[in-house]
Amino acid sequence: MDILDENFLSGSSMTFRVNEVVKFLNLTPRILKHYETTGVLKPARENENDYRKYTAEDVIKIHVAEQLKTLGFTSREIGDYFSGRLDIEDAYNKLMEIRERLNRLIDVIRLDICPDEHIFSFTDETKDLCFVKEHPSTGDIRQKYFFARETYSLAVKSGCVCKPGEVFFILTRNAISGNKTVDRPTIDICLPISKAPKKPSGGGRVEEIVRKKSFMIKSAGHANSVNELYALLTAEAERRGLTLDGNTWAVSETGPNKKTARHTYTIVAAAEIKED
């Protein structure tokens, strides 16, 4: 059989050899062997020559497994998925995290294509266990990155485990009131972590940071324009009839530059929305 019709597979009683399956799914025999070794597949054998025989269900299973692999699932998680041992709620949460990372990267690339554009959006309430270090407030972005490096060092020495895929964010408490910015003497550098030490050292602390539903702006502008972004954010909030009140947070996100293939950055600034 030269071409396998995917729509024909479900409910089919036909069996397929290795060369047919790898051609259909554009894989290698080694990948099929891997799925057999990890227990995802248990292909039957032809009596006369011991060749593997794959059923339509096997082919569909490999197809699904490859999709899960591209989404970051490990071999063990894929095996647990098919055996029914995988916690489906955990799997859902993992996929939502992947989607969020993809959305962030899409915005980075979009702003690289259209650097004069601003992206306004909303973010739902989030909770992060963080290693937090308080620092003097400063408008110098380079100084903020120095504070961030210091916080990273303290977190490592304290025995923290970083949360994969997350970076530090700068939290300024009660920095906006009724769409007006308020000067604050300190900022918190917050590093999301997945494991906390019993006794943090170096003046840092472990805290669950709650960022309420917020209005957010993304820009490919200069890194020292965070205050300008907050001015744009509050103006747009007023235009939309929103009242910003409470904490603000800011972070930079990186992604590939379309011309140099090197990393570029976007600046993200967000402020909590006052709830009725």
Backbone as CSV, one residue per row, in Angstrom:
resi,resn,N_x,N_y,N_z,CA_x,CA_y,CA_z,C_x,C_y,C_z
1,MET,0.859,-1.200,0.000,0.000,0.000,0.000,0.888,1.240,0.000
2,ASP,0.799,2.086,-1.031,1.697,3.217,-1.179,1.315,4.386,-0.273
3,ILE,0.001,4.665,-0.167,-0.467,5.805,0.625,-1.529,5.331,1.601
4,LEU,-1.376,5.715,2.839,-2.364,5.369,3.849,-3.296,6.548,4.054
5,ASP,-4.560,6.299,3.955,-5.568,7.337,4.163,-5.915,7.381,5.646
6,GLU,-5.632,8.510,6.304,-5.861,8.609,7.749,-7.340,8.380,8.098
7,ASN,-8.238,8.868,7.247,-9.665,8.690,7.521,-10.088,7.230,7.445
8,PHE,-9.281,6.426,6.750,-9.603,5.021,6.575,-9.139,4.168,7.758
9,LEU,-8.226,4.741,8.553,-7.579,3.941,9.586,-8.525,3.517,10.705
10,SER,-9.333,4.444,11.199,-10.192,4.128,12.326,-11.192,3.035,11.954
11,GLY,-11.150,1.956,12.702,-12.049,0.831,12.446,-11.548,-0.129,11.394
12,SER,-10.378,0.139,10.825,-9.848,-0.750,9.795,-9.258,-2.004,10.432
13,SER,-9.415,-3.133,9.740,-8.827,-4.385,10.220,-7.504,-4.677,9.532
14,MET,-7.055,-3.751,8.680,-5.791,-3.963,7.978,-4.603,-3.829,8.928
15,THR,-3.501,-4.461,8.556,-2.246,-4.299,9.287,-1.198,-3.745,8.336
16,PHE,-0.188,-3.120,8.922,0.799,-2.418,8.115,2.200,-2.758,8.589
17,ARG,3.124,-2.786,7.650,4.522,-3.047,7.987,5.228,-1.732,8.321
18,VAL,6.443,-1.879,8.829,7.215,-0.724,9.289,7.356,0.319,8.184
19,ASN,7.719,-0.125,6.970,7.971,0.840,5.897,6.723,1.634,5.532
20,GLU,5.547,1.037,5.657,4.306,1.731,5.348,3.992,2.776,6.412
21,VAL,4.205,2.405,7.665,3.898,3.318,8.759,4.839,4.522,8.758
22,VAL,6.141,4.262,8.595,7.095,5.374,8.628,6.874,6.321,7.455
23,LYS,6.440,5.781,6.311,6.165,6.631,5.152,4.941,7.489,5.410
24,PHE,3.918,6.905,5.982,2.684,7.636,6.234,2.882,8.753,7.259
25,LEU,3.598,8.438,8.341,3.775,9.395,9.430,5.056,10.217,9.306
26,ASN,5.842,9.944,8.244,7.096,10.673,8.022,8.022,10.565,9.227
27,LEU,8.195,9.335,9.713,9.049,9.063,10.854,10.182,8.150,10.425
28,THR,10.940,7.683,11.385,12.004,6.714,11.127,11.686,5.424,11.876
29,PRO,12.211,4.287,11.401,11.999,3.026,12.137,12.487,3.108,13.577
30,ARG,13.498,3.936,13.810,14.034,4.067,15.170,12.987,4.636,16.124
31,ILE,12.186,5.580,15.633,11.150,6.163,16.483,10.097,5.117,16.835
32,LEU,9.730,4.294,15.845,8.762,3.227,16.136,9.324,2.262,17.178
33,LYS,10.609,1.961,17.050,11.255,1.070,18.015,11.245,1.689,19.409
34,HIS,11.435,3.006,19.471,11.422,3.705,20.757,10.063,3.573,21.427
35,TYR,8.999,3.749,20.656,7.658,3.635,21.235,7.365,2.210,21.696
36,GLU,7.955,1.258,21.021,7.796,-0.137,21.454,8.566,-0.387,22.750
37,THR,9.778,0.163,22.818,10.611,-0.009,24.011,9.969,0.623,25.242
38,THR,9.346,1.781,25.060,8.740,2.482,26.188,7.346,1.958,26.522
39,GLY,6.850,1.002,25.755,5.576,0.377,26.073,4.353,1.048,25.483
40,VAL,4.570,2.100,24.685,3.425,2.759,24.044,2.798,1.821,23.016
41,LEU,3.644,1.073,22.294,3.181,0.143,21.257,3.552,-1.287,21.610
42,LYS,2.710,-2.208,21.199,3.009,-3.628,21.300,2.573,-4.300,20.001
43,PRO,3.332,-4.060,18.930,2.923,-4.597,17.628,2.992,-6.125,17.599
44,ALA,2.076,-6.697,16.827,2.098,-8.155,16.644,3.226,-8.529,15.690
45,ARG,3.481,-9.836,15.558,4.548,-10.340,14.679,3.960,-11.305,13.657
46,GLU,4.510,-11.232,12.452,4.128,-12.196,11.433,4.813,-13.529,11.733
47,ASN,4.049,-14.601,11.679,4.574,-15.911,12.074,5.753,-16.363,11.211
48,GLU,5.650,-16.135,9.891,6.646,-16.713,8.997,8.000,-16.009,9.035
49,ASN,8.019,-14.686,9.327,9.303,-13.971,9.286,9.533,-13.034,10.475
50,ASP,8.615,-13.025,11.401,8.742,-12.233,12.630,8.733,-10.727,12.371
51,TYR,8.258,-10.309,11.191,8.130,-8.883,10.936,7.024,-8.291,11.820
52,ARG,7.216,-7.022,12.220,6.201,-6.359,13.032,4.982,-6.026,12.170
53,LYS,3.804,-6.147,12.784,2.554,-5.783,12.128,1.862,-4.720,12.981
54,TYR,1.581,-3.581,12.380,0.941,-2.475,13.083,-0.520,-2.380,12.666
55,THR,-1.389,-2.243,13.640,-2.814,-2.084,13.356,-3.121,-0.609,13.120
56,ALA,-4.348,-0.357,12.653,-4.775,1.026,12.474,-4.730,1.780,13.804
57,GLU,-5.098,1.097,14.883,-5.050,1.726,16.202,-3.619,2.106,16.571
58,ASP,-2.654,1.252,16.220,-1.242,1.561,16.469,-0.827,2.832,15.735
59,VAL,-1.241,2.939,14.470,-0.856,4.096,13.665,-1.429,5.380,14.258
60,ILE,-2.684,5.325,14.643,-3.313,6.507,15.244,-2.623,6.850,16.560
61,LYS,-2.269,5.842,17.335,-1.600,6.059,18.616,-0.248,6.747,18.419
62,ILE,0.494,6.311,17.406,1.794,6.945,17.128,1.583,8.394,16.719
63,HIS,0.571,8.619,15.901,0.272,9.982,15.454,-0.014,10.893,16.647
64,VAL,-0.831,10.429,17.575,-1.155,11.212,18.771,0.091,11.406,19.640
65,ALA,0.886,10.348,19.786,2.101,10.429,20.606,3.065,11.472,20.066
66,GLU,3.192,11.541,18.739,4.082,12.523,18.141,3.575,13.948,18.393
67,GLN,2.275,14.122,18.380,1.722,15.445,18.685,2.004,15.819,20.139
68,LEU,1.841,14.867,21.046,2.130,15.133,22.454,3.607,15.461,22.655
69,LYS,4.456,14.786,21.896,5.898,15.023,22.028,6.251,16.441,21.602
70,THR,5.630,16.916,20.515,5.909,18.277,20.067,5.422,19.314,21.068
71,LEU,4.485,18.931,21.930,3.975,19.848,22.945,4.770,19.780,24.246
72,GLY,5.832,18.975,24.257,6.705,18.941,25.412,6.463,17.813,26.392
73,PHE,5.592,16.850,26.044,5.356,15.713,26.927,6.542,14.750,26.848
74,THR,6.939,14.204,27.990,8.035,13.250,28.030,7.540,11.873,27.611
75,SER,8.493,10.966,27.370,8.140,9.592,26.992,7.305,8.932,28.089
76,ARG,7.652,9.191,29.332,6.889,8.599,30.436,5.469,9.148,30.461
77,GLU,5.331,10.462,30.268,3.996,11.067,30.274,3.150,10.546,29.122
78,ILE,3.777,10.338,27.968,3.048,9.798,26.820,2.569,8.383,27.126
79,GLY,3.460,7.570,27.725,3.063,6.223,28.115,1.941,6.231,29.128
80,ASP,2.036,7.159,30.098,0.988,7.263,31.116,-0.331,7.721,30.503
81,TYR,-0.246,8.552,29.467,-1.464,9.028,28.794,-2.237,7.856,28.204
82,PHE,-1.532,6.970,27.506,-2.204,5.860,26.840,-2.614,4.758,27.818
83,SER,-1.923,4.670,28.947,-2.288,3.649,29.929,-3.366,4.124,30.897
84,GLY,-3.703,5.419,30.821,-4.718,5.965,31.712,-4.171,6.415,33.053
85,ARG,-2.850,6.385,33.231,-2.257,6.781,34.512,-2.002,8.287,34.592
86,LEU,-2.026,8.975,33.455,-1.712,10.402,33.456,-2.870,11.200,34.039
87,ASP,-2.548,12.081,34.972,-3.558,12.953,35.554,-3.999,13.944,34.483
88,ILE,-5.227,13.820,34.019,-5.686,14.626,32.897,-5.737,16.106,33.242
89,GLU,-5.982,16.418,34.524,-5.999,17.824,34.931,-4.602,18.419,34.858
90,ASP,-3.591,17.632,35.286,-2.210,18.096,35.176,-1.831,18.291,33.710
91,ALA,-2.275,17.365,32.856,-1.986,17.476,31.424,-2.616,18.739,30.848
92,TYR,-3.844,19.019,31.267,-4.531,20.225,30.799,-3.767,21.478,31.235
93,ASN,-3.354,21.519,32.485,-2.613,22.676,32.985,-1.299,22.854,32.247
94,LYS,-0.653,21.736,31.936,0.610,21.821,31.201,0.382,22.403,29.812
95,LEU,-0.667,21.952,29.137,-0.971,22.470,27.804,-1.320,23.956,27.860
96,MET,-2.026,24.372,28.903,-2.355,25.790,29.043,-1.095,26.628,29.237
97,GLU,-0.121,26.099,29.991,1.144,26.800,30.172,1.890,26.919,28.846
98,ILE,1.864,25.831,28.058,2.519,25.852,26.744,1.854,26.894,25.849
99,ARG,0.512,26.932,25.864,-0.196,27.905,25.045,0.156,29.324,25.451
100,GLU,0.290,29.563,26.754,0.639,30.892,27.227,2.028,31.287,26.745
101,ARG,2.990,30.330,26.808,4.343,30.634,26.324,4.333,30.926,24.833
102,LEU,3.544,30.163,24.066,3.441,30.402,22.629,2.837,31.771,22.345
103,ASN,1.810,32.133,23.090,1.190,33.443,22.895,2.184,34.565,23.168
104,ARG,3.008,34.384,24.197,4.011,35.411,24.500,5.018,35.532,23.359
105,LEU,5.461,34.392,22.846,6.429,34.408,21.760,5.823,35.010,20.496
106,ILE,4.557,34.706,20.223,3.873,35.284,19.060,3.847,36.802,19.162
107,ASP,3.572,37.318,20.359,3.544,38.771,20.543,4.925,39.376,20.331
108,VAL,5.970,38.688,20.800,7.333,39.177,20.606,7.640,39.309,19.118
109,ILE,7.306,38.273,18.354,7.581,38.291,16.911,6.726,39.345,16.211
110,ARG,5.480,39.469,16.631,4.596,40.487,16.040,5.157,41.880,16.235
111,LEU,5.677,42.160,17.430,6.236,43.476,17.696,7.562,43.687,16.985
112,ASP,8.257,42.599,16.698,9.488,42.717,15.918,9.156,43.079,14.471
113,ILE,8.040,42.552,13.975,7.605,42.872,12.613,7.060,44.297,12.543
114,CYS,6.324,44.701,13.586,5.712,46.039,13.637,6.184,46.753,14.903
115,PRO,7.432,47.265,14.911,8.018,47.798,16.151,7.314,49.036,16.700
116,ASP,6.533,49.731,15.884,5.854,50.938,16.370,4.475,50.631,16.941
117,GLU,4.123,49.367,16.964,2.802,48.967,17.434,2.824,48.703,18.937
118,HIS,1.702,48.909,19.581,1.523,48.514,20.972,0.398,47.486,21.038
119,ILE,0.581,46.485,21.847,-0.431,45.451,22.009,-1.064,45.602,23.391
120,PHE,-2.371,45.839,23.418,-3.104,45.913,24.676,-3.882,44.609,24.861
121,SER,-3.872,44.102,26.068,-4.600,42.865,26.345,-4.887,42.780,27.840
122,PHE,-5.573,41.719,28.214,-5.897,41.480,29.619,-5.225,40.203,30.087
123,THR,-4.898,40.149,31.340,-4.365,38.931,31.921,-5.199,38.565,33.141
124,ASP,-5.532,37.294,33.264,-6.324,36.840,34.403,-5.473,36.821,35.673
125,GLU,-6.133,36.638,36.789,-5.404,36.554,38.057,-4.446,35.368,38.039
126,THR,-3.242,35.608,38.510,-2.240,34.548,38.577,-1.651,34.488,39.979
127,LYS,-1.183,33.313,40.339,-0.507,33.120,41.624,0.813,32.412,41.365
128,ASP,1.874,32.987,41.882,3.204,32.394,41.716,3.911,32.347,43.063
129,LEU,4.461,31.185,43.380,5.366,31.104,44.514,6.687,31.716,44.062
130,CYS,7.138,32.733,44.767,8.309,33.488,44.300,9.354,33.651,45.405
131,PHE,10.593,33.735,44.970,11.663,34.232,45.828,11.701,35.736,45.584
132,VAL,11.518,36.514,46.635,11.326,37.955,46.497,12.432,38.700,47.232
133,LYS,12.965,39.719,46.584,13.967,40.584,47.228,13.561,42.031,46.993
134,GLU,13.487,42.778,48.069,13.109,44.191,47.981,14.327,45.035,47.641
135,HIS,14.123,46.011,46.736,15.196,46.903,46.309,14.673,48.324,46.223
136,PRO,15.576,49.302,46.253,15.137,50.696,46.070,14.558,50.890,44.674
137,SER,13.511,51.689,44.581,12.896,51.967,43.287,13.860,52.785,42.435
138,THR,13.909,52.462,41.145,14.801,53.172,40.232,14.203,53.162,38.838
139,GLY,14.469,54.238,38.100,14.028,54.298,36.716,15.062,53.781,35.749
140,ASP,16.223,53.401,36.268,17.315,52.907,35.435,17.119,51.415,35.197
141,ILE,16.805,51.046,33.964,16.537,49.642,33.671,17.763,48.777,33.896
142,ARG,18.952,49.333,33.660,20.175,48.548,33.883,20.343,48.214,35.357
143,GLN,19.978,49.154,36.214,20.058,48.896,37.649,19.057,47.819,38.053
144,LYS,17.887,47.817,37.420,16.892,46.794,37.720,17.402,45.416,37.342
145,TYR,18.091,45.321,36.204,18.651,44.031,35.810,19.769,43.605,36.763
146,PHE,20.521,44.581,37.289,21.524,44.253,38.299,20.849,43.691,39.542
147,PHE,19.748,44.317,39.969,18.978,43.806,41.097,18.478,42.381,40.812
148,ALA,18.057,42.150,39.572,17.553,40.826,39.204,18.655,39.782,39.309
149,ARG,19.848,40.092,38.809,20.970,39.136,38.900,21.302,38.830,40.354
150,GLU,21.260,39.855,41.187,21.520,39.649,42.618,20.457,38.735,43.227
151,THR,19.201,38.942,42.829,18.108,38.119,43.357,18.260,36.669,42.901
152,TYR,18.632,36.460,41.632,18.883,35.111,41.137,19.956,34.427,41.973
153,SER,21.051,35.145,42.247,22.152,34.565,43.019,21.705,34.158,44.415
154,LEU,20.940,35.022,45.049,20.445,34.714,46.386,19.497,33.523,46.363
155,ALA,18.665,33.442,45.320,17.724,32.329,45.218,18.455,31.005,45.067
156,VAL,19.512,31.000,44.265,20.296,29.778,44.074,20.956,29.349,45.369
157,LYS,21.586,30.310,46.057,22.269,29.990,47.307,21.304,29.544,48.393
158,SER,20.065,29.992,48.299,19.056,29.606,49.293,18.493,28.220,49.047
159,GLY,18.807,27.634,47.902,18.304,26.303,47.606,16.993,26.280,46.850
160,CYS,16.615,27.407,46.220,15.382,27.445,45.436,15.547,26.660,44.138
161,VAL,14.433,26.246,43.580,14.409,25.628,42.253,13.545,26.509,41.364
162,CYS,14.129,27.007,40.277,13.404,27.913,39.398,12.233,27.208,38.726
163,LYS,11.219,27.965,38.409,10.058,27.447,37.694,10.365,27.497,36.195
164,PRO,10.338,26.347,35.506,10.719,26.317,34.097,9.866,27.254,33.246
165,GLY,10.527,27.950,32.325,9.814,28.795,31.391,9.404,30.150,31.927
166,GLU,9.733,30.445,33.193,9.339,31.720,33.786,10.569,32.564,34.082
167,VAL,10.409,33.875,34.037,11.501,34.794,34.346,11.035,35.733,35.458
168,PHE,11.967,36.534,35.954,11.627,37.439,37.046,10.676,38.530,36.552
169,PHE,9.927,39.084,37.472,9.139,40.270,37.149,9.320,41.293,38.266
170,ILE,9.109,42.549,37.923,9.284,43.647,38.864,7.913,44.082,39.357
171,LEU,7.697,43.949,40.642,6.408,44.282,41.241,6.538,45.572,42.042
172,THR,5.668,46.528,41.739,5.600,47.756,42.521,4.231,47.796,43.182
173,ARG,4.226,47.783,44.482,2.969,47.637,45.226,2.217,48.969,45.319
174,ASN,0.908,48.893,45.032,0.021,50.063,45.097,0.596,51.253,44.332
175,ALA,0.991,50.986,43.106,1.671,52.011,42.310,0.713,52.824,41.455
176,ILE,-0.533,52.389,41.342,-1.519,53.136,40.557,-2.789,53.281,41.383
177,SER,-3.333,54.478,41.374,-4.583,54.725,42.092,-5.476,55.576,41.205
178,GLY,-6.614,54.988,40.794,-7.535,55.718,39.940,-6.906,56.217,38.659
179,ASN,-6.117,55.344,38.023,-5.438,55.648,36.760,-4.312,56.684,36.897
180,LYS,-3.903,56.976,38.117,-2.789,57.893,38.354,-1.631,57.120,38.973
181,THR,-0.434,57.331,38.457,0.730,56.642,38.998,1.138,57.291,40.323
182,VAL,1.626,56.449,41.211,2.051,56.894,42.546,3.514,56.484,42.732
183,ASP,4.344,57.435,43.123,5.762,57.126,43.358,5.897,56.247,44.592
184,ARG,6.681,55.182,44.478,6.926,54.284,45.595,8.430,54.149,45.816
185,PRO,8.859,54.043,47.075,10.302,54.022,47.354,10.971,52.685,47.053
186,THR,10.173,51.610,46.947,10.791,50.294,46.763,10.073,49.519,45.655
187,ILE,10.809,48.558,45.118,10.251,47.589,44.176,10.636,46.193,44.667
188,ASP,9.895,45.208,44.239,10.215,43.824,44.559,10.616,43.098,43.282
189,ILE,11.774,42.467,43.314,12.161,41.566,42.230,11.628,40.189,42.595
190,CYS,10.752,39.649,41.768,10.070,38.390,42.072,10.504,37.315,41.082
191,LEU,11.060,36.242,41.586,11.521,35.135,40.752,10.632,33.919,41.004
192,PRO,9.771,33.533,40.041,8.922,32.353,40.243,9.746,31.097,40.469
193,ILE,9.377,30.314,41.467,10.104,29.093,41.802,9.123,27.934,41.960
194,SER,9.640,26.727,41.796,8.809,25.539,41.986,9.099,24.858,43.306
195,LYS,10.213,25.220,43.935,10.574,24.627,45.219,11.204,25.689,46.090
196,ALA,10.740,25.788,47.333,11.216,26.829,48.232,12.066,26.231,49.350
197,PRO,13.092,26.948,49.766,13.888,26.499,50.911,13.124,26.733,52.207
198,LYS,13.522,26.031,53.252,12.854,26.223,54.540,13.202,27.576,55.145
199,LYS,14.460,28.000,54.984,14.894,29.269,55.545,15.661,30.052,54.490
200,PRO,14.979,30.941,53.757,15.667,31.751,52.753,16.761,32.600,53.394
201,SER,17.828,32.816,52.648,18.960,33.571,53.182,19.174,34.835,52.348
202,GLY,20.073,35.672,52.838,20.493,36.841,52.086,19.484,37.961,52.016
203,GLY,18.517,37.970,52.907,17.549,39.058,52.904,16.362,38.827,51.998
204,GLY,16.346,37.713,51.275,15.193,37.401,50.437,14.120,36.682,51.236
205,ARG,12.964,36.534,50.640,11.859,35.839,51.298,11.073,35.067,50.248
206,VAL,10.360,34.076,50.701,9.480,33.312,49.809,8.056,33.772,50.059
207,GLU,7.360,34.100,48.989,6.006,34.646,49.124,5.173,34.211,47.920
208,GLU,3.906,33.926,48.163,2.994,33.679,47.058,2.487,35.024,46.557
209,ILE,2.910,35.370,45.355,2.531,36.647,44.775,1.254,36.468,43.959
210,VAL,0.252,37.233,44.308,-1.022,37.211,43.576,-1.088,38.468,42.712
211,ARG,-1.178,38.257,41.413,-1.388,39.381,40.500,-2.836,39.309,40.022
212,LYS,-3.627,40.269,40.446,-5.038,40.253,40.107,-5.236,40.523,38.617
213,LYS,-6.474,40.386,38.172,-6.765,40.659,36.774,-6.218,42.034,36.415
214,SER,-5.466,42.077,35.316,-4.740,43.299,34.982,-4.937,43.688,33.527
215,PHE,-4.688,44.950,33.260,-4.660,45.482,31.905,-3.195,45.598,31.524
216,MET,-2.840,45.177,30.322,-1.436,44.988,29.987,-1.110,45.639,28.649
217,ILE,0.117,46.138,28.548,0.626,46.687,27.300,1.963,46.040,26.989
218,LYS,2.185,45.749,25.707,3.466,45.213,25.247,4.013,46.152,24.185
219,SER,5.323,46.369,24.238,5.955,47.283,23.310,7.352,46.791,22.967
220,ALA,7.784,47.111,21.749,9.157,46.799,21.346,10.041,48.029,21.501
221,GLY,9.603,48.985,22.295,10.342,50.228,22.477,11.584,50.047,23.324
222,HIS,12.193,51.160,23.668,13.414,51.118,24.464,13.114,50.641,25.878
223,ALA,14.086,49.971,26.471,13.880,49.353,27.784,13.627,50.384,28.876
224,ASN,14.083,51.642,28.658,13.900,52.639,29.713,12.580,53.393,29.572
225,SER,11.673,52.855,28.742,10.413,53.552,28.505,9.253,52.942,29.287
226,VAL,9.539,52.219,30.358,8.475,51.566,31.121,7.478,52.590,31.660
227,ASN,7.973,53.723,32.179,7.068,54.749,32.694,6.187,55.311,31.588
228,GLU,6.742,55.451,30.396,5.946,55.920,29.264,4.859,54.904,28.922
229,LEU,5.189,53.632,29.057,4.192,52.596,28.784,3.034,52.673,29.770
230,TYR,3.347,52.940,31.028,2.275,53.069,32.015,1.382,54.271,31.698
231,ALA,1.982,55.337,31.163,1.178,56.497,30.764,0.247,56.118,29.610
232,LEU,0.754,55.366,28.645,-0.082,54.897,27.536,-1.160,53.941,28.034
233,LEU,-0.771,53.102,29.009,-1.700,52.109,29.544,-2.866,52.792,30.260
234,THR,-2.556,53.775,31.103,-3.625,54.453,31.838,-4.521,55.262,30.899
235,ALA,-3.917,55.846,29.851,-4.727,56.603,28.884,-5.682,55.682,28.139
236,GLU,-5.185,54.518,27.746,-6.035,53.557,27.035,-7.096,52.999,27.967
237,ALA,-6.752,52.811,29.248,-7.729,52.321,30.219,-8.887,53.314,30.369
238,GLU,-8.555,54.591,30.454,-9.589,55.608,30.570,-10.470,55.632,29.322
239,ARG,-9.847,55.469,28.144,-10.620,55.454,26.906,-11.609,54.305,26.890
240,ARG,-11.231,53.189,27.524,-12.092,52.012,27.559,-13.038,51.997,28.761
241,GLY,-12.944,53.022,29.600,-13.804,53.076,30.777,-13.338,52.183,31.906
242,LEU,-12.048,51.856,31.945,-11.489,51.008,32.994,-10.823,51.869,34.060
243,THR,-10.849,51.380,35.289,-10.129,52.039,36.366,-9.009,51.118,36.842
244,LEU,-7.788,51.615,36.745,-6.631,50.854,37.210,-6.331,51.270,38.644
245,ASP,-6.132,50.291,39.501,-5.929,50.600,40.910,-5.199,49.425,41.565
246,GLY,-4.069,49.707,42.181,-3.350,48.642,42.887,-1.923,48.475,42.399
247,ASN,-1.492,47.230,42.342,-0.108,46.927,42.004,0.149,47.029,40.504
248,THR,1.394,47.278,40.171,1.840,47.180,38.785,2.947,46.147,38.718
249,TRP,3.141,45.590,37.549,4.273,44.699,37.359,4.797,44.866,35.945
250,ALA,6.067,44.594,35.780,6.715,44.753,34.483,7.740,43.649,34.295
251,VAL,7.966,43.296,33.046,8.920,42.243,32.728,9.326,42.413,31.273
252,SER,10.486,41.914,30.913,10.882,41.910,29.503,10.807,40.489,28.983
253,GLU,10.385,40.348,27.728,10.303,39.040,27.095,11.200,39.055,25.860
254,THR,11.859,37.954,25.596,12.776,37.901,24.460,12.280,36.931,23.417
255,GLY,12.745,37.138,22.200,12.380,36.266,21.093,13.287,36.522,19.911
256,PRO,13.144,35.774,18.820,14.048,35.914,17.677,13.768,37.179,16.875
257,ASN,14.831,37.855,16.492,14.724,39.022,15.629,14.671,38.578,14.179
258,LYS,13.746,39.130,13.385,13.517,38.638,12.033,14.698,38.891,11.096
259,LYS,15.537,39.907,11.405,16.631,40.240,10.508,17.954,39.612,10.950
260,THR,18.222,39.644,12.239,19.528,39.202,12.733,19.513,37.779,13.267
261,ALA,18.319,37.227,13.500,18.161,35.901,14.112,18.676,35.883,15.539
262,ARG,19.032,37.049,16.064,19.407,37.140,17.466,18.183,37.504,18.284
263,HIS,18.348,37.486,19.581,17.191,37.755,20.433,16.908,39.249,20.537
264,THR,15.652,39.569,20.511,15.188,40.920,20.753,14.309,40.892,21.997
265,TYR,13.793,42.011,22.397,13.006,42.030,23.618,11.730,42.842,23.414
266,THR,10.773,42.548,24.213,9.606,43.408,24.354,9.498,43.763,25.832
267,ILE,8.881,44.880,26.083,8.645,45.302,27.458,7.163,45.147,27.754
268,VAL,6.867,44.481,28.848,5.493,44.251,29.251,5.235,45.030,30.545
269,ALA,4.190,45.818,30.543,3.802,46.550,31.745,2.325,46.298,31.995
270,ALA,1.969,46.038,33.237,0.579,45.714,33.563,0.180,46.359,34.878
271,ALA,-1.100,46.686,34.980,-1.637,47.265,36.213,-2.952,46.594,36.548
272,GLU,-3.181,46.398,37.841,-4.395,45.705,38.268,-5.624,46.570,38.007
273,ILE,-6.716,45.890,37.700,-7.971,46.563,37.397,-8.824,46.616,38.671
274,LYS,-9.375,47.769,38.966,-10.251,47.893,40.121,-11.563,47.190,39.826
275,GLU,-11.920,46.281,40.710,-13.151,45.528,40.509,-14.322,46.212,41.180
276,ASP,-15.461,46.173,40.501,-16.681,46.801,41.039,-17.210,46.039,42.245
